[in-house]
Amino acid sequence: MIDSRTINSPPPEIAAVASSLPPAVDQSEVAAFAASLYPQLAGSRALQVFENAGIDKRHLARPLSWYADPQPPGVRFRIAGDLALEHGSFAARQAMAHADIGPGDIDSLVFASTTVLRSPNLDVSLTSTLGLRADIRRLPLFGLASLGGAAALATAADLVRAGDRTVLVVASEMNSLTFVPGDESMESLVSMALFSDGAAAAVVRAADSNEGEELPRLVGRHSTLVPDSSDVMGFDATDEGLQWHLASDVPDVALAWTRASVEEAVGQVGWQLDDLVHVLVHPGGTKVLDAVQQAMGWEPSRLHWSREVMRRHGNVSSVTVLLVLGEFLASRPGAGRGLLTAMGPGFAFEHALFTIGSGFAGGTSLPVP
């Protein structure tokens, strides 16, 4: 972890965040679709997972009826790649426009996805589609799933600290295209109830000075890998394609490890937990958010943005924490120190520490509203 306090230049800033999402579908429609696929589950408690997910709407890359017919893995992977490129490039163009930069200004591209399987990866297609420079450094991050957005932001900040002027971050996921009709497992139902499709992009760049600081400044990062936890969540490669697995004890793991991981993260930049004014957490699910809230002793309002994004968009894997960040920044937040965090396969945590406003990069405590 690079400690920004040891570097004379200002911390990297997040210049813009943008997203691209397929059409929204009511959660009730998805639940009815699941019931039609699995009539033997009618009236069972299994279908209550849709009601308890804390989701009103989801984004699906294809009409619901499309998912009723089995598609070969190769077909689904091809469609996922094409759609991920379409939405990822749109989000990237929007972010660059908001940051008032052109394709030639990008020094590095960090691309995160777990549902796009191809080589060369989508970073190559994005480079061509967006007209980025031929000498651009490309860093594809595969397999991080929900960790991808936070890890990509932190990696972009590291690249700026290492000398890049401007880094483009793109996360694009087509989770629904991993669905396999006929899989009646509880994990499949949970996946149907939670996951969504879409893309988001961010521009991370070198700040010109320490003055103003109206944009978020990325001042540190921290990762935690929970020992002996690789079977908690992730994707398995099967004859039908990628199959999501999710252990029932994910909230328990979050409850047990969140506080220690966050304490280590804030400690590495000289902060205390009470310094955190802004908290942006990847909304993996309502039970996970409840576990995080309990572990940290936070009031429900501290996770407002996470629950709101979950309610309106569902879980878009690596993309989701960038959606949370975008909604947060659009609200024109006040000054203070903040934490952006995600948890996912590993089982692991990825944290990015940021400040908004002048004078908050040091160790002086801030009041928590």
FENRA-V428447 format. One record per residue. SS is DSSP state (h for helix, s for strand, l for the rest). OMEGA is omega in radians with two decimals (* if undefined). NEAR is the number of other ideal C-beta (glycine too) atoms within 12 Angstrom. Layout:
[[SS & OMEGA & NEAR] [SS & OMEGA & NEAR]]
This chain:
[[l & 3.14 & 26] [l & 3.14 & 26] [l & -3.06 & 22] [h & -3.11 & 35] [h & -3.14 & 22] [h & -3.08 & 15] [l & -3.05 & 22] [l & -3.09 & 10] [l & 3.12 & 26] [l & 3.10 & 27] [l & 3.09 & 40] [s & -3.14 & 46] [s & 3.02 & 40] [s & -3.02 & 46] [s & -3.10 & 36] [s & 3.04 & 33] [s & 3.12 & 43] [s & -3.10 & 38] [s & 3.05 & 43] [s & -3.02 & 37] [l & 3.05 & 37] [l & -3.14 & 36] [l & -3.14 & 20] [s & 3.10 & 23] [s & 3.10 & 32] [s & 3.10 & 21] [h & 3.13 & 35] [h & 3.09 & 20] [h & 3.11 & 24] [h & 3.12 & 37] [h & 3.11 & 30] [h & 3.09 & 20] [h & 3.11 & 31] [h & 3.13 & 36] [h & 3.12 & 25] [h & 3.11 & 19] [h & -3.06 & 28] [l & -3.08 & 25] [h & 3.13 & 14] [h & 3.13 & 13] [h & -3.12 & 23] [l & 3.12 & 15] [l & -3.12 & 11] [l & 3.13 & 17] [h & -3.10 & 13] [h & -3.09 & 25] [h & 3.11 & 31] [h & 3.12 & 18] [h & 3.11 & 31] [h & -3.13 & 32] [h & -3.03 & 20] [l & -3.04 & 20] [l & -3.10 & 37] [l & -3.08 & 31] [l & 3.03 & 38] [l & -3.09 & 25] [s & 3.13 & 27] [s & 3.08 & 41] [s & -3.11 & 39] [l & -3.07 & 34] [l & -3.12 & 39] [l & 3.05 & 27] [l & -3.08 & 16] [h & -3.09 & 28] [h & -3.12 & 14] [h & -3.04 & 21] [h & -3.11 & 33] [h & -3.09 & 18] [l & 3.12 & 17] [l & 3.09 & 18] [l & 3.10 & 24] [l & -3.14 & 15] [h & -3.13 & 23] [h & 3.11 & 16] [h & -3.13 & 18] [h & 3.13 & 33] [h & 3.13 & 27] [h & 3.13 & 20] [h & 3.14 & 30] [h & 3.13 & 38] [h & -3.14 & 32] [h & -3.11 & 24] [h & 3.09 & 34] [h & 3.08 & 50] [h & -3.14 & 33] [h & -3.10 & 28] [h & 3.13 & 41] [h & 3.14 & 51] [h & 3.10 & 34] [h & 3.13 & 28] [h & -3.14 & 42] [h & 3.13 & 48] [h & 3.12 & 31] [h & -3.14 & 27] [h & 3.12 & 43] [h & 3.12 & 35] [h & 3.13 & 20] [h & -3.14 & 23] [l & 3.12 & 30] [l & 3.08 & 13] [l & 3.11 & 25] [l & -3.12 & 18] [h & -3.12 & 27] [h & -3.13 & 17] [h & -3.05 & 27] [l & 3.12 & 42] [l & -3.13 & 29] [s & 3.09 & 36] [s & 3.06 & 48] [s & -3.08 & 47] [s & -3.12 & 51] [s & 3.03 & 51] [s & 3.02 & 52] [l & -3.09 & 41] [l & 3.03 & 48] [l & -3.13 & 48] [l & 3.07 & 28] [l & 3.03 & 23] [l & 0.07 & 13] [l & -3.08 & 17] [l & -3.01 & 30] [h & 3.10 & 43] [h & 3.11 & 40] [h & 3.11 & 22] [h & 3.11 & 29] [h & 3.13 & 43] [h & 3.14 & 31] [h & -3.08 & 19] [h & -3.10 & 25] [h & -3.12 & 35] [l & 3.13 & 20] [l & -3.08 & 33] [l & 3.13 & 20] [l & -3.12 & 13] [l & -3.11 & 12] [l & 3.04 & 28] [s & -3.10 & 27] [s & 3.12 & 30] [s & 3.05 & 31] [s & 3.10 & 37] [s & -3.11 & 37] [s & 3.00 & 31] [l & 3.14 & 29] [l & -3.14 & 43] [h & -3.03 & 46] [h & 3.12 & 51] [h & -2.91 & 44] [h & -3.09 & 45] [h & 3.13 & 56] [h & 3.14 & 50] [h & 3.14 & 45] [h & 3.09 & 49] [h & -3.12 & 51] [h & 3.11 & 46] [h & 3.10 & 41] [h & 3.12 & 47] [h & 3.09 & 45] [h & 3.14 & 32] [h & 3.10 & 33] [h & 3.11 & 38] [h & -3.12 & 34] [l & 3.06 & 20] [l & 3.07 & 16] [l & 3.05 & 29] [l & -3.05 & 27] [s & 3.13 & 39] [s & 3.08 & 46] [s & 3.08 & 56] [s & 3.07 & 58] [s & 3.01 & 58] [s & -3.10 & 61] [s & -3.07 & 53] [s & 3.03 & 56] [s & -3.04 & 45] [h & -3.05 & 45] [h & -3.10 & 43] [h & 2.99 & 40] [h & -3.08 & 41] [l & 3.12 & 44] [l & 3.08 & 30] [l & -3.14 & 25] [l & 3.08 & 16] [l & -3.05 & 28] [l & -3.13 & 19] [l & 3.10 & 22] [h & 3.11 & 23] [h & 3.10 & 28] [h & 3.11 & 31] [h & 3.12 & 32] [h & 3.10 & 34] [h & 3.10 & 38] [h & -3.06 & 45] [h & -3.00 & 38] [h & -2.83 & 39] [s & -3.00 & 46] [l & -3.09 & 47] [s & 3.07 & 45] [s & -3.12 & 48] [s & 3.05 & 53] [s & -3.13 & 50] [s & 3.10 & 49] [s & 3.04 & 55] [s & 3.09 & 46] [s & -3.05 & 47] [s & 3.07 & 38] [l & 3.09 & 30] [l & -3.08 & 32] [l & -3.11 & 16] [l & 3.07 & 15] [l & -3.10 & 22] [l & 3.05 & 13] [l & 3.12 & 16] [l & 3.11 & 28] [l & 3.07 & 19] [l & 3.11 & 35] [l & 3.08 & 42] [s & -3.13 & 42] [s & -2.99 & 47] [s & 3.14 & 46] [s & 3.11 & 38] [s & 3.09 & 40] [s & 3.09 & 33] [s & 3.04 & 29] [s & 3.05 & 33] [s & -3.13 & 23] [l & -3.10 & 29] [l & 3.02 & 13] [l & -3.06 & 10] [l & -3.04 & 25] [l & -3.13 & 19] [l & -3.09 & 18] [l & 3.10 & 31] [s & 3.10 & 39] [s & 3.10 & 29] [s & 3.00 & 30] [s & 3.05 & 22] [s & -3.12 & 17] [s & 3.10 & 16] [l & -3.13 & 13] [l & -3.09 & 25] [s & 3.10 & 29] [s & 3.13 & 36] [s & -3.11 & 22] [s & 2.98 & 40] [s & -3.02 & 26] [s & -3.13 & 37] [l & -3.11 & 23] [l & -3.07 & 18] [l & 3.11 & 20] [h & 3.10 & 37] [h & 3.12 & 28] [h & 3.11 & 21] [h & 3.11 & 37] [h & -3.14 & 43] [h & -3.06 & 25] [h & -2.96 & 24] [h & -3.01 & 32] [h & -3.01 & 42] [h & -3.13 & 24] [h & -3.14 & 22] [h & 3.13 & 35] [h & 3.12 & 37] [h & 3.09 & 25] [h & -3.12 & 26] [h & -3.10 & 41] [h & 3.13 & 36] [h & -3.11 & 21] [l & 3.04 & 26] [l & 3.05 & 37] [l & -3.14 & 23] [l & 2.97 & 36] [l & 3.11 & 20] [h & -3.11 & 27] [h & 3.09 & 20] [h & -3.03 & 31] [s & 3.06 & 35] [s & -3.10 & 29] [s & -3.13 & 38] [s & -3.14 & 44] [s & -3.04 & 45] [s & 3.03 & 48] [l & -3.10 & 49] [l & -3.13 & 47] [l & -3.13 & 48] [l & -3.08 & 36] [h & -3.13 & 30] [h & 3.11 & 27] [h & 3.09 & 45] [h & 3.08 & 41] [h & -3.14 & 28] [h & 3.10 & 28] [h & 3.14 & 40] [h & 3.14 & 28] [h & -3.11 & 22] [h & -3.08 & 29] [h & -3.09 & 32] [l & -3.11 & 17] [l & 2.98 & 27] [l & -3.13 & 13] [h & -3.09 & 19] [h & -3.12 & 15] [h & -3.12 & 27] [h & -3.09 & 36] [h & -3.05 & 25] [h & 3.13 & 36] [h & -3.12 & 42] [h & -3.14 & 33] [h & 3.10 & 28] [h & 3.09 & 42] [h & -3.10 & 39] [h & -3.02 & 28] [h & -3.05 & 29] [h & -3.05 & 45] [l & -3.13 & 42] [s & -3.11 & 48] [l & 3.10 & 54] [h & -3.02 & 52] [h & -3.07 & 52] [h & -2.88 & 56] [h & -3.09 & 56] [h & 3.04 & 53] [h & 3.02 & 54] [h & 3.09 & 45] [h & 3.12 & 47] [h & -3.14 & 48] [h & 3.11 & 40] [h & 3.13 & 29] [h & -3.10 & 33] [h & 3.12 & 31] [h & 3.13 & 18] [l & -3.10 & 16] [l & -3.07 & 13] [l & 3.09 & 27] [l & -3.10 & 18] [l & 3.07 & 25] [s & 3.12 & 32] [s & -3.08 & 43] [s & 3.12 & 42] [s & 2.97 & 51] [s & -3.01 & 49] [s & 3.09 & 53] [s & 3.04 & 53] [s & -3.07 & 48] [s & -3.03 & 46] [l & -3.11 & 37] [l & -0.25 & 31] [l & -2.96 & 38] [s & 3.05 & 35] [s & 2.99 & 45] [s & -3.12 & 41] [s & 2.97 & 44] [s & 3.13 & 54] [s & -3.10 & 47] [s & 3.04 & 47] [s & 3.01 & 46] [s & 3.13 & 35] [l & -3.08 & 25] [l & 2.95 & 19] [l & -3.06 & 18] [l & -3.10 & 32] [l & -3.11 & 37] [l & -3.01 & 19] [l & -3.12 & 20] [l & -3.09 & 16] [l & 3.08 & 18] [l & 3.01 & 27] [l & 3.07 & 14] [l & -3.09 & 21] [l & * & 15]]
